[in-house]
C-alpha cells in the first residue's frame, strides 16, 4: 500500500496539461503515493449541473492531499446557457468548485510564495522573496449575494444603516448586494499563521494589508487583530499598509517585504501582482491549507485559448507540488524539486513562451524531471 493518497484534480482548460508536467517530476522523485483522478470543473457543471460532484468530495475526504489544475468560471447567465437542454430551467446555480472546496474543508490558509529565480530575464528582480497569506474562506468570496435584492432585505437595511438611504429607493432588480463577511476567528487564525511562518523561517517582518480607513468594520477588525497578535511576537516587526498603497510600494521597494497577510479579495489581488514581479503567473504556486487537508494548485486560470496546445508554463504547478511535498513532511524531496526548477531556469536552455522561448509544457516538465 502506498504511503500517501493524493487526489488528482486536473479541472479545465490547461489544468490537465500542467498537471501532466508536474506528475513527471513527482514520478522522478519516486514519491510513494497513489494518485486518484477526481472529476471537477465546467464539463461536469454542463452535463450534470454540478461542477464539484459528491464523488469528488468523497475522494477528498479519503485523501492526504490533493493537486488541482485550474477551473473555468463564468457569469450566471452564461453558465445557465451552457447546461445541457435537460438541465436548463431547473433553477441550478453555478458556484465555483474551488471556493466551495475551500469552505467545505475549511482550507482557511491560502499560502502563495513568490520568489525570483536567477536566470529568468523577463521580469526577474534579484532578491524578491515574498510570501502572501490570504484568508481563504470568508470576505467577498463568502458567496452571500443578492440579485435582485429582496424587499425584506431592503427594509431591514433601511432600519439598520443610515448610509443605505442612498440606495433605499432603487428597485430591487436594479442593484445587487454582495456581502463582505469577516469573522474574528478567521482574522485571528490567518494572521497568526503568518506570524508563525515568519518565526519559523526567519522573516523579520509581517505586513498587514487592509483598507481599514474606508471599510471600517471588516477591515478594521482585521487590522486591530493584527496589532493584537503582533504583541505576542516581540521578535517580529509588524507594519501595515492600505491595499492600494501596497501595490505601489511592492513595485518600488520589493525587497522591503517578506511575509504579508490580507483578507480574501485583497490577498488574491496582491499575490497576482507579486507573481508577475517574479516572472508571471507561470511561477505563481498556491496552497489551500486546512487542519486535515491541503489542496495545491497554480494560481493561474484555465486559459481556454491555450487548451490543447501544451504551451503554458508548468513551473507554477511544479512548485505547487513542492509545497505539497513540504506539507506531507517530505521536505528533502521538496528541496530537491525546487533546486531542479531553479537549475533549469538558470541554465536558460528550456523556456516556455512566457519566458521568451518556445518549449512546450511537457518539455519544461521533462527538463526539470531530468535534473532529478
VOMARTI-265204 format. One line per field, with one value per residue (C-alpha): chain; residue number from 1; residue in three letters; x, y, z. Coordinates in steps of 0.05 Angstrom, whole numbers, always signed. Layout:
N
unit <- A  ...
pos <- NUM  ...
code <- ala  ...
X <- X  ...
Y <- Y  ...
Z <- Z  ...
***
This chain:
372
unit <- A  A  A  A  A  A  A  A  A  A  A  A  A  A  A  A  A  A  A  A  A  A  A  A  A  A  A  A  A  A  A  A  A  A  A  A  A  A  A  A  A  A  A  A  A  A  A  A  A  A  A  A  A  A  A  A  A  A  A  A  A  A  A  A  A  A  A  A  A  A  A  A  A  A  A  A  A  A  A  A  A  A  A  A  A  A  A  A  A  A  A  A  A  A  A  A  A  A  A  A  A  A  A  A  A  A  A  A  A  A  A  A  A  A  A  A  A  A  A  A  A  A  A  A  A  A  A  A  A  A  A  A  A  A  A  A  A  A  A  A  A  A  A  A  A  A  A  A  A  A  A  A  A  A  A  A  A  A  A  A  A  A  A  A  A  A  A  A  A  A  A  A  A  A  A  A  A  A  A  A  A  A  A  A  A  A  A  A  A  A  A  A  A  A  A  A  A  A  A  A  A  A  A  A  A  A  A  A  A  A  A  A  A  A  A  A  A  A  A  A  A  A  A  A  A  A  A  A  A  A  A  A  A  A  A  A  A  A  A  A  A  A  A  A  A  A  A  A  A  A  A  A  A  A  A  A  A  A  A  A  A  A  A  A  A  A  A  A  A  A  A  A  A  A  A  A  A  A  A  A  A  A  A  A  A  A  A  A  A  A  A  A  A  A  A  A  A  A  A  A  A  A  A  A  A  A  A  A  A  A  A  A  A  A  A  A  A  A  A  A  A  A  A  A  A  A  A  A  A  A  A  A  A  A  A  A  A  A  A  A  A  A  A  A  A  A  A  A  A  A  A  A  A  A  A  A  A  A  A  A  A  A  A  A  A  A  A  A  A  A  A  A
pos <- 1  2  3  4  5  6  7  8  9  10  11  12  13  14  15  16  17  18  19  20  21  22  23  24  25  26  27  28  29  30  31  32  33  34  35  36  37  38  39  40  41  42  43  44  45  46  47  48  49  50  51  52  53  54  55  56  57  58  59  60  61  62  63  64  65  66  67  68  69  70  71  72  73  74  75  76  77  78  79  80  81  82  83  84  85  86  87  88  89  90  91  92  93  94  95  96  97  98  99  100  101  102  103  104  105  106  107  108  109  110  111  112  113  114  115  116  117  118  119  120  121  122  123  124  125  126  127  128  129  130  131  132  133  134  135  136  137  138  139  140  141  142  143  144  145  146  147  148  149  150  151  152  153  154  155  156  157  158  159  160  161  162  163  164  165  166  167  168  169  170  171  172  173  174  175  176  177  178  179  180  181  182  183  184  185  186  187  188  189  190  191  192  193  194  195  196  197  198  199  200  201  202  203  204  205  206  207  208  209  210  211  212  213  214  215  216  217  218  219  220  221  222  223  224  225  226  227  228  229  230  231  232  233  234  235  236  237  238  239  240  241  242  243  244  245  246  247  248  249  250  251  252  253  254  255  256  257  258  259  260  261  262  263  264  265  266  267  268  269  270  271  272  273  274  275  276  277  278  279  280  281  282  283  284  285  286  287  288  289  290  291  292  293  294  295  296  297  298  299  300  301  302  303  304  305  306  307  308  309  310  311  312  313  314  315  316  317  318  319  320  321  322  323  324  325  326  327  328  329  330  331  332  333  334  335  336  337  338  339  340  341  342  343  344  345  346  347  348  349  350  351  352  353  354  355  356  357  358  359  360  361  362  363  364  365  366  367  368  369  370  371  372
code <- unk  unk  unk  unk  unk  unk  unk  unk  unk  unk  unk  unk  unk  unk  unk  unk  unk  unk  unk  unk  unk  unk  unk  unk  unk  unk  unk  unk  unk  unk  unk  unk  unk  unk  unk  unk  unk  unk  unk  unk  unk  unk  unk  unk  unk  unk  unk  unk  unk  unk  unk  unk  unk  unk  unk  unk  unk  unk  unk  unk  unk  unk  unk  unk  unk  unk  unk  unk  unk  unk  unk  unk  unk  unk  unk  unk  unk  unk  unk  unk  unk  unk  unk  unk  unk  unk  unk  unk  unk  unk  unk  unk  unk  unk  unk  unk  unk  unk  unk  unk  unk  unk  unk  unk  unk  unk  unk  unk  unk  unk  unk  unk  unk  unk  unk  unk  unk  unk  unk  unk  unk  unk  unk  unk  unk  unk  unk  unk  unk  unk  unk  unk  unk  unk  unk  unk  unk  unk  unk  unk  unk  unk  unk  unk  unk  unk  unk  unk  unk  unk  unk  unk  unk  unk  unk  unk  unk  unk  unk  unk  unk  unk  unk  unk  unk  unk  unk  unk  unk  unk  unk  unk  unk  unk  unk  unk  unk  unk  unk  unk  unk  unk  unk  unk  unk  unk  unk  unk  unk  unk  unk  unk  unk  unk  unk  unk  unk  unk  unk  unk  unk  unk  unk  unk  unk  unk  unk  unk  unk  unk  unk  unk  unk  unk  unk  unk  unk  unk  unk  unk  unk  unk  unk  unk  unk  unk  unk  unk  unk  unk  unk  unk  unk  unk  unk  unk  unk  unk  unk  unk  unk  unk  unk  unk  unk  unk  unk  unk  unk  unk  unk  unk  unk  unk  unk  unk  unk  unk  unk  unk  unk  unk  unk  unk  unk  unk  unk  unk  unk  unk  unk  unk  unk  unk  unk  unk  unk  unk  unk  unk  unk  unk  unk  unk  unk  unk  unk  unk  unk  unk  unk  unk  unk  unk  unk  unk  unk  unk  unk  unk  unk  unk  unk  unk  unk  unk  unk  unk  unk  unk  unk  unk  unk  unk  unk  unk  unk  unk  unk  unk  unk  unk  unk  unk  unk  unk  unk  unk  unk  unk  unk  unk  unk  unk  unk  unk  unk  unk  unk  unk  unk  unk  unk  unk  unk  unk  unk  unk  unk  unk  unk  unk  unk  unk  unk  unk  unk  unk  unk  unk  unk  unk  unk  unk  unk  unk  unk  unk  unk  unk  unk  unk
X <- +0  +25  +45  +3  -65  -65  -129  -112  -159  -140  -201  -210  -171  -95  -104  -93  -31  +7  -13  +19  +84  +82  +69  +133  +171  +135  +149  +222  +225  +193  +142  +108  +37  -27  -57  -133  -168  -225  -279  -285  -299  -340  -357  -389  -428  -452  -472  -491  -508  -453  -381  -359  -393  -405  -358  -301  -319  -316  -248  -220  -246  -205  -141  -79  -72  -94  -64  -111  -102  -148  -221  -266  -318  -369  -425  -493  -528  -471  -468  -542  -537  -484  -523  -547  -620  -650  -619  -639  -695  -686  -660  -589  -538  -464  -416  -341  -319  -252  -289  -336  -277  -242  -304  -327  -259  -242  -179  -172  -100  -82  -6  +27  +103  +132  +207  +252  +297  +362  +362  +290  +309  +237  +213  +269  +288  +342  +326  +250  +223  +151  +102  +29  -21  -92  -152  -188  -259  -291  -295  -325  -316  -364  -418  -473  -503  -570  -591  -646  -647  -709  -756  -749  -673  -682  -728  -681  -622  -663  -672  -600  -557  -561  -515  -565  -613  -574  -599  -666  -709  -675  -718  -692  -680  -636  -580  -543  -511  -450  -435  -364  -363  -303  -302  -258  -237  -220  -178  -142  -121  -95  -55  -28  -8  +31  +69  +84  +112  +155  +181  +196  +232  +267  +229  +238  +172  +98  +58  -17  -53  -121  -168  -189  -192  -254  -280  -281  -320  -289  -220  -217  -227  -171  -122  -137  -130  -62  -39  -62  -28  +36  +46  +55  +115  +163  +219  +180  +165  +94  +75  +12  -9  -73  -82  -79  -14  +19  +14  +56  +106  +115  +136  +180  +215  +202  +259  +224  +171  +173  +111  +46  -24  -91  -165  -190  -201  -142  -96  -118  -101  -35  -10  -22  +18  +75  +74  +82  +141  +179  +161  +86  +31  +72  +112  +53  +42  -11  -32  -102  -87  -131  -123  -134  -128  -89  -101  -44  -51  -22  -54  -68  -134  -155  -132  -181  -149  -86  -122  -95  -32  +14  +40  +30  +88  +80  +131  +75  +44  +111  +125  +56  +77  +138  +91  +52  +115  +132  +62  +67  +133  +175  +218  +281  +242  +214  +284  +307  +248  +257  +331  +316  +268  +320  +374  +332  +313  +385  +411  +361  +362  +289  +240  +165  +134  +125  +200  +217  +225  +186  +189  +124  +91  +117  +187  +194  +168  +216  +275  +261  +248  +315  +351  +321
Y <- +0  +69  +117  +175  +181  +240  +265  +286  +340  +366  +411  +452  +481  +476  +446  +375  +396  +430  +372  +323  +361  +361  +286  +275  +309  +271  +206  +224  +235  +167  +194  +134  +155  +133  +186  +180  +221  +266  +297  +373  +432  +461  +397  +367  +431  +429  +356  +343  +412  +403  +426  +394  +325  +287  +231  +282  +307  +235  +226  +287  +261  +198  +234  +260  +318  +340  +370  +415  +442  +500  +517  +555  +601  +643  +692  +664  +674  +644  +584  +572  +577  +523  +470  +411  +421  +373  +413  +483  +517  +475  +532  +506  +560  +554  +561  +559  +489  +514  +565  +510  +464  +517  +528  +455  +431  +495  +507  +574  +589  +607  +607  +639  +643  +688  +681  +708  +653  +676  +667  +688  +750  +771  +808  +779  +823  +796  +783  +783  +733  +748  +702  +722  +694  +703  +686  +634  +622  +689  +761  +779  +706  +681  +671  +710  +752  +781  +798  +821  +849  +824  +877  +849  +858  +929  +944  +914  +954  +1018  +1007  +987  +1030  +1105  +1101  +1053  +1111  +1127  +1062  +1054  +1079  +1038  +979  +912  +888  +948  +935  +877  +864  +821  +812  +820  +775  +771  +737  +746  +673  +680  +742  +713  +647  +674  +729  +681  +633  +689  +706  +633  +625  +687  +660  +590  +614  +676  +732  +796  +829  +815  +866  +872  +892  +924  +982  +1000  +1074  +1063  +993  +1005  +947  +886  +913  +950  +884  +853  +909  +910  +835  +842  +893  +849  +786  +823  +836  +760  +760  +813  +789  +803  +873  +889  +943  +955  +987  +1002  +954  +1008  +1036  +968  +954  +1016  +1002  +929  +952  +1008  +972  +896  +877  +913  +858  +786  +757  +793  +777  +800  +785  +742  +790  +835  +775  +748  +813  +826  +755  +760  +825  +791  +733  +780  +813  +746  +725  +720  +671  +615  +620  +631  +570  +565  +522  +517  +491  +468  +426  +358  +370  +414  +426  +453  +489  +541  +609  +619  +602  +551  +594  +563  +597  +555  +490  +431  +468  +447  +518  +542  +545  +488  +515  +543  +474  +441  +490  +475  +401  +424  +456  +391  +352  +401  +394  +318  +323  +303  +364  +333  +317  +388  +417  +373  +393  +468  +461  +426  +482  +535  +498  +494  +568  +589  +546  +581  +525  +507  +566  +568  +625  +670  +663  +684  +614  +561  +500  +463  +449  +377  +396  +441  +386  +336  +383  +391  +316  +300  +344  +299
Z <- +0  -18  +38  +11  -22  -70  -103  -174  -199  -269  -278  -341  -399  -389  -320  -344  -385  -328  -282  -331  -326  -250  -250  -289  -233  -177  -213  -220  -144  -134  -83  -52  -70  -103  -149  -158  -211  -188  -232  -224  -269  -325  -363  -301  -290  -362  -363  -290  -263  -210  -220  -154  -153  -89  -113  -114  -45  -20  -54  -18  +48  +38  +13  +48  +0  -69  -132  -171  -241  -260  -263  -311  -281  -319  -300  -280  -347  -387  -340  -348  -424  -427  -389  -430  -451  -400  -342  -365  -327  -264  -221  -220  -200  -215  -156  -162  -141  -113  -69  -45  -32  +10  +52  +57  +81  +119  +78  +112  +93  +22  +21  -40  -42  -96  -106  -161  -190  -224  -299  -312  -351  -363  -301  -258  -199  -155  -83  -85  -34  -16  +19  +19  +68  +43  +85  +42  +66  +82  +58  -10  -32  +21  -32  +4  -52  -72  -144  -146  -75  -36  -7  +63  +59  +36  +93  +144  +117  +119  +194  +209  +164  +151  +90  +58  +50  -14  -45  -10  -67  -122  -146  -122  -192  -208  -160  -126  -59  -44  +30  +56  +117  +162  +229  +289  +284  +211  +222  +282  +251  +185  +218  +270  +214  +180  +245  +258  +187  +196  +262  +234  +171  +199  +165  +206  +190  +176  +136  +148  +84  +93  +75  +146  +131  +87  +100  +174  +203  +169  +150  +217  +252  +211  +226  +301  +304  +272  +323  +380  +354  +338  +413  +422  +374  +401  +356  +293  +268  +244  +196  +156  +91  +53  -4  -58  -29  -21  -95  -107  -52  -73  -142  -117  -59  -67  -20  +37  +40  +61  +96  +81  +103  +77  +73  +16  -42  -26  -17  -84  -119  -85  -95  -170  -171  -133  -182  -241  -206  -206  -277  -284  -265  -294  -230  -181  -138  -85  -26  +4  +73  +129  +192  +158  +84  +36  -38  -81  -147  -195  -184  -258  -290  -342  -402  -451  -511  -498  -482  -522  -544  -487  -486  -415  -366  -315  -265  -221  -216  -204  -148  -121  -120  -80  -30  -26  -11  +46  +74  +73  +111  +50  +57  +26  -37  -36  -32  -90  -133  -122  -135  -201  -221  -203  -243  -306  -301  -291  -349  -395  -447  -438  -437  -447  -487  -426  -412  -483  -511  -549  -504  -491  -425  -425  -449  -388  -343  -374  -366  -292  -283  -316  -265  -211
***
